Amino acid sequence: MYSSSLTTKLNIMYPIIQAGMAGGITTPELVSAVSNAGGLGSIGAGYMTPENLRTSIQRTKERTNKPFAVNLFVPNEVSASEQTIKKAAEQLQPFYESLGVHLDELPTTFQQPFEEQVTVILDEQVPIVSFTFGIPPQETINKLKKEGILLIGTATTVDEAIAQEDVGIDAVVAQGSEAGGHRGTFSSPFEQALIGTMSLVPQVVDHVSIPVIAAGGMMDARGIMAARALGAQAAQLGTAFLTCLESGTKSVYQEAILTSSETDTTITRVFSGKPARGLANTFIRDMQKNKTEVAPYPIQNTLTNKMRREASKQNNMELMSLWAGQGTRMSKKGTVATFIQDVVEQYEQLAEKNSF
């Protein structure tokens, strides 16, 4: 499999990056297994407290001496009236009741511990940090770069990628519309930024000088080879790792992915307040059918948090957020090591066959 200036900078063997999927998916076992197999594992720290992030980093270090990344959510300004929050909470009551639990007292603060997470990363000397939902403050960028940390941004349009380069970000993920999970859009309405990977990646490559990482719909060697042909120096895979044995994905979630097709996903705001692609279920359908009030992120995410956790405990996938991309038919169950080895072997066979 090919190497590039980016794989050299990241100090990884293969141009395979595991997406930083938040919410408990990226266990230390998963992250370390990806890095040990020659790719770049990533801790999805978006919802982690600083204390939990520190523990996750330390547990990952115990399992690998290879580089790995931490993915952070860039905090956004948020405001919502008490009436909006109350109405959004009321709309969720029937779903809570169906699980036999109650929505706790309405939250009044929605602090995102971004700077505290950055402090943990500096303390623990994590070599690579990636960002989703925007561009971090210049002061934070300078602080991280001063310590030699390589920074990776996320863009869903060419303009977003250019903005990342302008502030000193070292590489950028071009997130196509096929990608599972949250959209990384931050500079325009997300509907305008639903650009497919095949269209987005070469246009980003043409307009920035920093390395580009292709993301969205790639599940095997064919996707990685396509990413290279489009000019990307690496590929970021998320959904492909959800069904690996080392991931924190619940068994019912994995089964839903393994039995789904490319037509089963939808983009919705009802779980978190931000648009994200996942498998459609009862919660999404009912909320959208009733044109339910949805609070902005992270308020909506806080309001649905207990519901999602309880649904997970009860293996009720109709009320869980089942984030997944459009390549689910290609999902396989197995270990990370086997998956990456198969991808590398398939890539070499394709390269030999096509003289690529």
Residue, then its C-alpha position, 0 to 999 in steps of 0.5 A: m500500500y502507498s505512503s505519502s508525505l502525510t503518512t510520514k508526518l503521522n508516522i503510520m504505515y498505511p494511509i488509513i485513519q479511523a474516524g474519531m467517533a464520539g459516544g463510547i465507540t472508540t474504546p482504548e482497545l479499538v484505537s490501539a488496535v488500529s494504530n498497532a495494525g499500521g493505521l491511525g487510531s483516534i479517540g472520539a473525545g467529543y462528549m468526554t469529560p476531561e477526566n474520562l479523556r485522560t483515562s482513555i488516553q492513558r489506557t490507550k498508551e498502555r496498549t500501544n506505543k504507536p501514534f494515535a489521535v484525539n478528536l475534539f468538537v469545536p464549541n459553538e455559540v449556543s442560545a435558546s430561550e427557556q420556552t424552546i428548551k421546555k418545548a423540546a423536552e416536552q416532545l421527548q416525554p413519550f419516548y422517555e416514558s416508553l423506556g420507563v424513565h423520566l427526563d431529569e430537571l431541565p439543564t440550565t447550563f451547556q458548558q463544553p469543556f473544550e479548553e480543559q480537554v486541550t489541557v489534558i492533551l497537552d499534559e498527556q503529550v498526544p501527538i495528533v489532534s483532529f477537530t470537528f464542527g469548525i476551527p478552534p481559536q487561534e490561541t489554541i492552535n498556536k498552543l498545540k503547534k508550539e508543542g509539535i502537535l499535528l493538527i487535522g481539521t474537517a471540511t465539507t466544502v472547499d471554502e471550509a478547507i481553505a479556511q483551515e489552511d489559512v489558520g495553520i491547520d496541518a491537514v484536512v479531512a474532506q468529509g463527503s455527504e456519504a459519511g456517517g455521523h455528524r456533518g462537520t459543516f461550519s460555514s454554511p447551511f449543511e444542506q448546501a454542503l452535502i457534496g459527495t466524496m467524489s466531487l469534494v475531494p479533488q476540488v479541495v485538493d486543487h485549492v489547498s496545499i496541505p494534505v487532504i484526507a478523504a472521508g465518506g462511504m469508504m469501507d475497503a481497499r477500493g475506496i482507499m484506491a479511489a481516494r488516492a486517485l482523487g488526490a487524497q493522501a489518506a482515507q478516513l474510515g468510520t462505519a467500517f470500524l463500527t463492526c470490529l470486535e474491539s469497538g464499543t458498538k452495542s451488538v444490536y447496533q452492529e447487527a443493524i448495520l450488518t443487515s442494512s443497505e445503502t438506502d437505510t440512512t438519513i440525515t437528522r438533527v433530532f438526536s443532537g441538534k446538529p445534522a448527522r447521518g444514521l440508520a432511520n428508526t422510530f425516534i427519527r421517523d416520529m420526530q420528523k413526522n410530527k415536525t417536533e421542536v428540536a433545540p440547537y446543539p448541544i442542548q438537544n444532545t443533553l436533553t436526549n442523552k439519558m434516553r439514548r443511554e437507557a435505550s442502549k441499556q435496554n437494547n432498544m435500537e428504535l430510540m438509539s442514535l445509530w450513526a452510519g454512512q452509506g456503505t453499510r452493505m460492505s460492513k464485516k464483523g471481525t478484528v481490527a487486525t484482520f480488517i486492515q490486513d484484508v484491506v492492505e492485501q486487497y489494495e495490493q491485488l487491485a494495484e497489481k491488476n490495474s498497474f496503479 
